[in-house]
Amino acid sequence: MREGKRKAQSKQTMIKENMRPIDKQKKDSMRAVKDALFFDVQYAIYKLKNLETENSSSSSEFCHDRGDTDEEEESI
């Protein structure tokens, strides 16, 4: 009976040790997914800021051009 308990305990220990690498792999893969998502979000924010900058410079040029046409219409 003592031998049976020892074997059962040994088997449970082996199962737990075999599961640890799987748990570690899961954590590592989740970390990789989180990092990839974080960098994707950072890149999207960067692109959005550049787009806003381009739009603001384009819209200011547009406003100046539009202002010139308004003056021309008023003089007519």
Jmol script that loads the backbone (N, CA, C; Angstrom):
load data "model"
ATOM      1  N   MET A   1       0.827  -1.186   0.000  1.00  0.00           N
ATOM      2  CA  MET A   1       0.000   0.000   0.000  1.00  0.00           C
ATOM      3  C   MET A   1       0.877   1.257   0.000  1.00  0.00           C
ATOM      4  N   ARG A   2       1.903   1.238   0.759  1.00  0.00           N
ATOM      5  CA  ARG A   2       2.811   2.370   0.814  1.00  0.00           C
ATOM      6  C   ARG A   2       3.443   2.600  -0.556  1.00  0.00           C
ATOM      7  N   GLU A   3       3.818   1.538  -1.218  1.00  0.00           N
ATOM      8  CA  GLU A   3       4.415   1.616  -2.551  1.00  0.00           C
ATOM      9  C   GLU A   3       3.427   2.210  -3.555  1.00  0.00           C
ATOM     10  N   GLY A   4       2.176   1.841  -3.456  1.00  0.00           N
ATOM     11  CA  GLY A   4       1.143   2.369  -4.346  1.00  0.00           C
ATOM     12  C   GLY A   4       0.963   3.870  -4.176  1.00  0.00           C
ATOM     13  N   LYS A   5       0.980   4.336  -2.926  1.00  0.00           N
ATOM     14  CA  LYS A   5       0.865   5.776  -2.656  1.00  0.00           C
ATOM     15  C   LYS A   5       2.071   6.526  -3.224  1.00  0.00           C
ATOM     16  N   ARG A   6       3.248   5.920  -3.054  1.00  0.00           N
ATOM     17  CA  ARG A   6       4.472   6.554  -3.554  1.00  0.00           C
ATOM     18  C   ARG A   6       4.417   6.678  -5.073  1.00  0.00           C
ATOM     19  N   LYS A   7       3.953   5.622  -5.754  1.00  0.00           N
ATOM     20  CA  LYS A   7       3.855   5.640  -7.212  1.00  0.00           C
ATOM     21  C   LYS A   7       2.808   6.666  -7.671  1.00  0.00           C
ATOM     22  N   ALA A   8       1.697   6.718  -6.958  1.00  0.00           N
ATOM     23  CA  ALA A   8       0.654   7.680  -7.308  1.00  0.00           C
ATOM     24  C   ALA A   8       1.154   9.115  -7.126  1.00  0.00           C
ATOM     25  N   GLN A   9       1.875   9.332  -6.026  1.00  0.00           N
ATOM     26  CA  GLN A   9       2.436  10.663  -5.761  1.00  0.00           C
ATOM     27  C   GLN A   9       3.462  11.024  -6.837  1.00  0.00           C
ATOM     28  N   SER A  10       4.286  10.053  -7.195  1.00  0.00           N
ATOM     29  CA  SER A  10       5.297  10.274  -8.225  1.00  0.00           C
ATOM     30  C   SER A  10       4.640  10.604  -9.565  1.00  0.00           C
ATOM     31  N   LYS A  11       3.567   9.898  -9.876  1.00  0.00           N
ATOM     32  CA  LYS A  11       2.858  10.124 -11.132  1.00  0.00           C
ATOM     33  C   LYS A  11       2.236  11.525 -11.154  1.00  0.00           C
ATOM     34  N   GLN A  12       1.649  11.950 -10.041  1.00  0.00           N
ATOM     35  CA  GLN A  12       1.056  13.284  -9.963  1.00  0.00           C
ATOM     36  C   GLN A  12       2.128  14.363 -10.110  1.00  0.00           C
ATOM     37  N   THR A  13       3.283  14.152  -9.519  1.00  0.00           N
ATOM     38  CA  THR A  13       4.386  15.104  -9.629  1.00  0.00           C
ATOM     39  C   THR A  13       4.849  15.218 -11.073  1.00  0.00           C
ATOM     40  N   MET A  14       4.955  14.078 -11.756  1.00  0.00           N
ATOM     41  CA  MET A  14       5.374  14.090 -13.156  1.00  0.00           C
ATOM     42  C   MET A  14       4.346  14.824 -14.019  1.00  0.00           C
ATOM     43  N   ILE A  15       3.084  14.629 -13.750  1.00  0.00           N
ATOM     44  CA  ILE A  15       2.032  15.294 -14.516  1.00  0.00           C
ATOM     45  C   ILE A  15       2.117  16.810 -14.313  1.00  0.00           C
ATOM     46  N   LYS A  16       2.304  17.229 -13.068  1.00  0.00           N
ATOM     47  CA  LYS A  16       2.414  18.655 -12.772  1.00  0.00           C
ATOM     48  C   LYS A  16       3.641  19.257 -13.446  1.00  0.00           C
ATOM     49  N   GLU A  17       4.756  18.543 -13.415  1.00  0.00           N
ATOM     50  CA  GLU A  17       5.972  19.058 -14.037  1.00  0.00           C
ATOM     51  C   GLU A  17       5.828  19.136 -15.554  1.00  0.00           C
ATOM     52  N   ASN A  18       5.120  18.176 -16.124  1.00  0.00           N
ATOM     53  CA  ASN A  18       4.899  18.200 -17.569  1.00  0.00           C
ATOM     54  C   ASN A  18       3.954  19.330 -17.978  1.00  0.00           C
ATOM     55  N   MET A  19       3.055  19.727 -17.086  1.00  0.00           N
ATOM     56  CA  MET A  19       2.115  20.801 -17.407  1.00  0.00           C
ATOM     57  C   MET A  19       2.768  22.166 -17.290  1.00  0.00           C
ATOM     58  N   ARG A  20       3.779  22.305 -16.479  1.00  0.00           N
ATOM     59  CA  ARG A  20       4.414  23.605 -16.289  1.00  0.00           C
ATOM     60  C   ARG A  20       4.958  24.188 -17.590  1.00  0.00           C
ATOM     61  N   PRO A  21       5.656  23.413 -18.410  1.00  0.00           N
ATOM     62  CA  PRO A  21       6.120  24.010 -19.674  1.00  0.00           C
ATOM     63  C   PRO A  21       4.969  24.461 -20.562  1.00  0.00           C
ATOM     64  N   ILE A  22       3.864  23.734 -20.532  1.00  0.00           N
ATOM     65  CA  ILE A  22       2.708  24.132 -21.343  1.00  0.00           C
ATOM     66  C   ILE A  22       2.156  25.455 -20.825  1.00  0.00           C
ATOM     67  N   ASP A  23       2.053  25.587 -19.505  1.00  0.00           N
ATOM     68  CA  ASP A  23       1.583  26.840 -18.922  1.00  0.00           C
ATOM     69  C   ASP A  23       2.534  27.979 -19.270  1.00  0.00           C
ATOM     70  N   LYS A  24       3.828  27.707 -19.213  1.00  0.00           N
ATOM     71  CA  LYS A  24       4.820  28.728 -19.557  1.00  0.00           C
ATOM     72  C   LYS A  24       4.704  29.101 -21.031  1.00  0.00           C
ATOM     73  N   GLN A  25       4.486  28.122 -21.882  1.00  0.00           N
ATOM     74  CA  GLN A  25       4.322  28.400 -23.306  1.00  0.00           C
ATOM     75  C   GLN A  25       3.079  29.244 -23.548  1.00  0.00           C
ATOM     76  N   LYS A  26       2.018  28.939 -22.823  1.00  0.00           N
ATOM     77  CA  LYS A  26       0.788  29.720 -22.972  1.00  0.00           C
ATOM     78  C   LYS A  26       1.027  31.166 -22.561  1.00  0.00           C
ATOM     79  N   LYS A  27       1.720  31.348 -21.436  1.00  0.00           N
ATOM     80  CA  LYS A  27       2.003  32.700 -20.965  1.00  0.00           C
ATOM     81  C   LYS A  27       2.882  33.444 -21.963  1.00  0.00           C
ATOM     82  N   ASP A  28       3.890  32.746 -22.500  1.00  0.00           N
ATOM     83  CA  ASP A  28       4.778  33.377 -23.476  1.00  0.00           C
ATOM     84  C   ASP A  28       4.027  33.748 -24.746  1.00  0.00           C
ATOM     85  N   SER A  29       3.151  32.866 -25.200  1.00  0.00           N
ATOM     86  CA  SER A  29       2.397  33.173 -26.420  1.00  0.00           C
ATOM     87  C   SER A  29       1.406  34.299 -26.176  1.00  0.00           C
ATOM     88  N   MET A  30       0.799  34.337 -25.005  1.00  0.00           N
ATOM     89  CA  MET A  30      -0.114  35.438 -24.680  1.00  0.00           C
ATOM     90  C   MET A  30       0.649  36.757 -24.611  1.00  0.00           C
ATOM     91  N   ARG A  31       1.849  36.725 -24.060  1.00  0.00           N
ATOM     92  CA  ARG A  31       2.663  37.930 -23.986  1.00  0.00           C
ATOM     93  C   ARG A  31       3.020  38.408 -25.396  1.00  0.00           C
ATOM     94  N   ALA A  32       3.335  37.470 -26.277  1.00  0.00           N
ATOM     95  CA  ALA A  32       3.669  37.820 -27.658  1.00  0.00           C
ATOM     96  C   ALA A  32       2.463  38.441 -28.363  1.00  0.00           C
ATOM     97  N   VAL A  33       1.279  37.896 -28.106  1.00  0.00           N
ATOM     98  CA  VAL A  33       0.066  38.454 -28.703  1.00  0.00           C
ATOM     99  C   VAL A  33      -0.186  39.859 -28.164  1.00  0.00           C
ATOM    100  N   LYS A  34      -0.043  40.036 -26.862  1.00  0.00           N
ATOM    101  CA  LYS A  34      -0.254  41.353 -26.268  1.00  0.00           C
ATOM    102  C   LYS A  34       0.742  42.364 -26.830  1.00  0.00           C
ATOM    103  N   ASP A  35       2.009  41.970 -26.937  1.00  0.00           N
ATOM    104  CA  ASP A  35       3.032  42.866 -27.476  1.00  0.00           C
ATOM    105  C   ASP A  35       2.721  43.239 -28.921  1.00  0.00           C
ATOM    106  N   ALA A  36       2.331  42.263 -29.718  1.00  0.00           N
ATOM    107  CA  ALA A  36       2.003  42.530 -31.120  1.00  0.00           C
ATOM    108  C   ALA A  36       0.821  43.489 -31.217  1.00  0.00           C
ATOM    109  N   LEU A  37      -0.182  43.279 -30.394  1.00  0.00           N
ATOM    110  CA  LEU A  37      -1.349  44.153 -30.393  1.00  0.00           C
ATOM    111  C   LEU A  37      -0.964  45.564 -29.965  1.00  0.00           C
ATOM    112  N   PHE A  38      -0.132  45.664 -28.947  1.00  0.00           N
ATOM    113  CA  PHE A  38       0.323  46.963 -28.453  1.00  0.00           C
ATOM    114  C   PHE A  38       1.075  47.720 -29.549  1.00  0.00           C
ATOM    115  N   PHE A  39       1.989  47.036 -30.238  1.00  0.00           N
ATOM    116  CA  PHE A  39       2.749  47.703 -31.287  1.00  0.00           C
ATOM    117  C   PHE A  39       1.861  48.068 -32.476  1.00  0.00           C
ATOM    118  N   ASP A  40       0.873  47.240 -32.776  1.00  0.00           N
ATOM    119  CA  ASP A  40      -0.073  47.566 -33.845  1.00  0.00           C
ATOM    120  C   ASP A  40      -0.868  48.821 -33.494  1.00  0.00           C
ATOM    121  N   VAL A  41      -1.282  48.929 -32.246  1.00  0.00           N
ATOM    122  CA  VAL A  41      -2.038  50.098 -31.802  1.00  0.00           C
ATOM    123  C   VAL A  41      -1.151  51.341 -31.855  1.00  0.00           C
ATOM    124  N   GLN A  42       0.093  51.209 -31.414  1.00  0.00           N
ATOM    125  CA  GLN A  42       1.018  52.346 -31.476  1.00  0.00           C
ATOM    126  C   GLN A  42       1.210  52.805 -32.917  1.00  0.00           C
ATOM    127  N   TYR A  43       1.360  51.866 -33.830  1.00  0.00           N
ATOM    128  CA  TYR A  43       1.556  52.200 -35.234  1.00  0.00           C
ATOM    129  C   TYR A  43       0.311  52.884 -35.800  1.00  0.00           C
ATOM    130  N   ALA A  44      -0.861  52.407 -35.424  1.00  0.00           N
ATOM    131  CA  ALA A  44      -2.107  53.015 -35.894  1.00  0.00           C
ATOM    132  C   ALA A  44      -2.229  54.445 -35.383  1.00  0.00           C
ATOM    133  N   ILE A  45      -1.868  54.671 -34.136  1.00  0.00           N
ATOM    134  CA  ILE A  45      -1.910  56.023 -33.572  1.00  0.00           C
ATOM    135  C   ILE A  45      -0.932  56.927 -34.309  1.00  0.00           C
ATOM    136  N   TYR A  46       0.250  56.417 -34.583  1.00  0.00           N
ATOM    137  CA  TYR A  46       1.255  57.173 -35.323  1.00  0.00           C
ATOM    138  C   TYR A  46       0.727  57.574 -36.698  1.00  0.00           C
ATOM    139  N   LYS A  47       0.134  56.619 -37.408  1.00  0.00           N
ATOM    140  CA  LYS A  47      -0.409  56.896 -38.736  1.00  0.00           C
ATOM    141  C   LYS A  47      -1.543  57.919 -38.656  1.00  0.00           C
ATOM    142  N   LEU A  48      -2.402  57.799 -37.652  1.00  0.00           N
ATOM    143  CA  LEU A  48      -3.518  58.721 -37.482  1.00  0.00           C
ATOM    144  C   LEU A  48      -3.009  60.136 -37.230  1.00  0.00           C
ATOM    145  N   LYS A  49      -1.984  60.272 -36.391  1.00  0.00           N
ATOM    146  CA  LYS A  49      -1.426  61.598 -36.121  1.00  0.00           C
ATOM    147  C   LYS A  49      -0.844  62.203 -37.396  1.00  0.00           C
ATOM    148  N   ASN A  50      -0.156  61.383 -38.190  1.00  0.00           N
ATOM    149  CA  ASN A  50       0.391  61.888 -39.450  1.00  0.00           C
ATOM    150  C   ASN A  50      -0.728  62.309 -40.386  1.00  0.00           C
ATOM    151  N   LEU A  51      -1.788  61.540 -40.431  1.00  0.00           N
ATOM    152  CA  LEU A  51      -2.929  61.869 -41.280  1.00  0.00           C
ATOM    153  C   LEU A  51      -3.570  63.178 -40.835  1.00  0.00           C
ATOM    154  N   GLU A  52      -3.711  63.357 -39.519  1.00  0.00           N
ATOM    155  CA  GLU A  52      -4.279  64.600 -38.988  1.00  0.00           C
ATOM    156  C   GLU A  52      -3.393  65.786 -39.343  1.00  0.00           C
ATOM    157  N   THR A  53      -2.079  65.596 -39.251  1.00  0.00           N
ATOM    158  CA  THR A  53      -1.142  66.659 -39.592  1.00  0.00           C
ATOM    159  C   THR A  53      -1.266  67.026 -41.062  1.00  0.00           C
ATOM    160  N   GLU A  54      -1.342  66.014 -41.908  1.00  0.00           N
ATOM    161  CA  GLU A  54      -1.495  66.268 -43.339  1.00  0.00           C
ATOM    162  C   GLU A  54      -2.814  66.967 -43.618  1.00  0.00           C
ATOM    163  N   ASN A  55      -3.880  66.549 -42.962  1.00  0.00           N
ATOM    164  CA  ASN A  55      -5.193  67.163 -43.168  1.00  0.00           C
ATOM    165  C   ASN A  55      -5.214  68.606 -42.686  1.00  0.00           C
ATOM    166  N   SER A  56      -4.588  68.875 -41.549  1.00  0.00           N
ATOM    167  CA  SER A  56      -4.617  70.236 -41.022  1.00  0.00           C
ATOM    168  C   SER A  56      -3.830  71.171 -41.931  1.00  0.00           C
ATOM    169  N   SER A  57      -2.730  70.698 -42.488  1.00  0.00           N
ATOM    170  CA  SER A  57      -1.982  71.562 -43.405  1.00  0.00           C
ATOM    171  C   SER A  57      -2.732  71.721 -44.719  1.00  0.00           C
ATOM    172  N   SER A  58      -3.398  70.706 -45.176  1.00  0.00           N
ATOM    173  CA  SER A  58      -4.185  70.791 -46.408  1.00  0.00           C
ATOM    174  C   SER A  58      -5.402  71.680 -46.211  1.00  0.00           C
ATOM    175  N   SER A  59      -6.048  71.564 -45.077  1.00  0.00           N
ATOM    176  CA  SER A  59      -7.249  72.358 -44.850  1.00  0.00           C
ATOM    177  C   SER A  59      -6.905  73.827 -44.672  1.00  0.00           C
ATOM    178  N   SER A  60      -5.750  74.138 -44.092  1.00  0.00           N
ATOM    179  CA  SER A  60      -5.373  75.541 -43.951  1.00  0.00           C
ATOM    180  C   SER A  60      -5.071  76.133 -45.319  1.00  0.00           C
ATOM    181  N   GLU A  61      -4.461  75.364 -46.199  1.00  0.00           N
ATOM    182  CA  GLU A  61      -4.233  75.827 -47.560  1.00  0.00           C
ATOM    183  C   GLU A  61      -5.571  76.024 -48.266  1.00  0.00           C
ATOM    184  N   PHE A  62      -6.490  75.119 -48.024  1.00  0.00           N
ATOM    185  CA  PHE A  62      -7.806  75.194 -48.644  1.00  0.00           C
ATOM    186  C   PHE A  62      -8.540  76.449 -48.170  1.00  0.00           C
ATOM    187  N   CYS A  63      -8.447  76.756 -46.886  1.00  0.00           N
ATOM    188  CA  CYS A  63      -9.116  77.933 -46.350  1.00  0.00           C
ATOM    189  C   CYS A  63      -8.547  79.199 -46.965  1.00  0.00           C
ATOM    190  N   HIS A  64      -7.228  79.250 -47.150  1.00  0.00           N
ATOM    191  CA  HIS A  64      -6.623  80.433 -47.754  1.00  0.00           C
ATOM    192  C   HIS A  64      -7.076  80.571 -49.200  1.00  0.00           C
ATOM    193  N   ASP A  65      -7.114  79.476 -49.914  1.00  0.00           N
ATOM    194  CA  ASP A  65      -7.558  79.519 -51.295  1.00  0.00           C
ATOM    195  C   ASP A  65      -9.027  79.951 -51.358  1.00  0.00           C
ATOM    196  N   ARG A  66      -9.809  79.451 -50.455  1.00  0.00           N
ATOM    197  CA  ARG A  66     -11.236  79.766 -50.463  1.00  0.00           C
ATOM    198  C   ARG A  66     -11.460  81.222 -50.095  1.00  0.00           C
ATOM    199  N   GLY A  67     -10.630  81.719 -49.192  1.00  0.00           N
ATOM    200  CA  GLY A  67     -10.734  83.120 -48.810  1.00  0.00           C
ATOM    201  C   GLY A  67     -10.444  84.032 -49.976  1.00  0.00           C
ATOM    202  N   ASP A  68      -9.517  83.668 -50.824  1.00  0.00           N
ATOM    203  CA  ASP A  68      -9.197  84.477 -52.005  1.00  0.00           C
ATOM    204  C   ASP A  68     -10.380  84.521 -52.955  1.00  0.00           C
ATOM    205  N   THR A  69     -11.060  83.418 -53.137  1.00  0.00           N
ATOM    206  CA  THR A  69     -12.196  83.389 -54.053  1.00  0.00           C
ATOM    207  C   THR A  69     -13.365  84.206 -53.489  1.00  0.00           C
ATOM    208  N   ASP A  70     -13.504  84.223 -52.164  1.00  0.00           N
ATOM    209  CA  ASP A  70     -14.577  85.023 -51.566  1.00  0.00           C
ATOM    210  C   ASP A  70     -14.336  86.507 -51.808  1.00  0.00           C
ATOM    211  N   GLU A  71     -13.085  86.941 -51.725  1.00  0.00           N
ATOM    212  CA  GLU A  71     -12.765  88.339 -51.955  1.00  0.00           C
ATOM    213  C   GLU A  71     -13.036  88.723 -53.398  1.00  0.00           C
ATOM    214  N   GLU A  72     -12.721  87.808 -54.311  1.00  0.00           N
ATOM    215  CA  GLU A  72     -12.953  88.089 -55.718  1.00  0.00           C
ATOM    216  C   GLU A  72     -14.446  88.229 -55.998  1.00  0.00           C
ATOM    217  N   GLU A  73     -15.253  87.392 -55.357  1.00  0.00           N
ATOM    218  CA  GLU A  73     -16.684  87.449 -55.564  1.00  0.00           C
ATOM    219  C   GLU A  73     -17.262  88.746 -55.002  1.00  0.00           C
ATOM    220  N   GLU A  74     -16.727  89.230 -53.896  1.00  0.00           N
ATOM    221  CA  GLU A  74     -17.230  90.444 -53.277  1.00  0.00           C
ATOM    222  C   GLU A  74     -16.945  91.662 -54.157  1.00  0.00           C
ATOM    223  N   SER A  75     -15.809  91.659 -54.830  1.00  0.00           N
ATOM    224  CA  SER A  75     -15.464  92.799 -55.653  1.00  0.00           C
ATOM    225  C   SER A  75     -16.276  92.864 -56.928  1.00  0.00           C
ATOM    226  N   ILE A  76     -16.893  91.769 -57.290  1.00  0.00           N
ATOM    227  CA  ILE A  76     -17.684  91.756 -58.527  1.00  0.00           C
ATOM    228  C   ILE A  76     -19.011  92.339 -58.303  1.00  0.00           C
TER     229      ILE A  76
END
end "model"
wireframe off; spacefill off
backbone 0.3
color backbone group
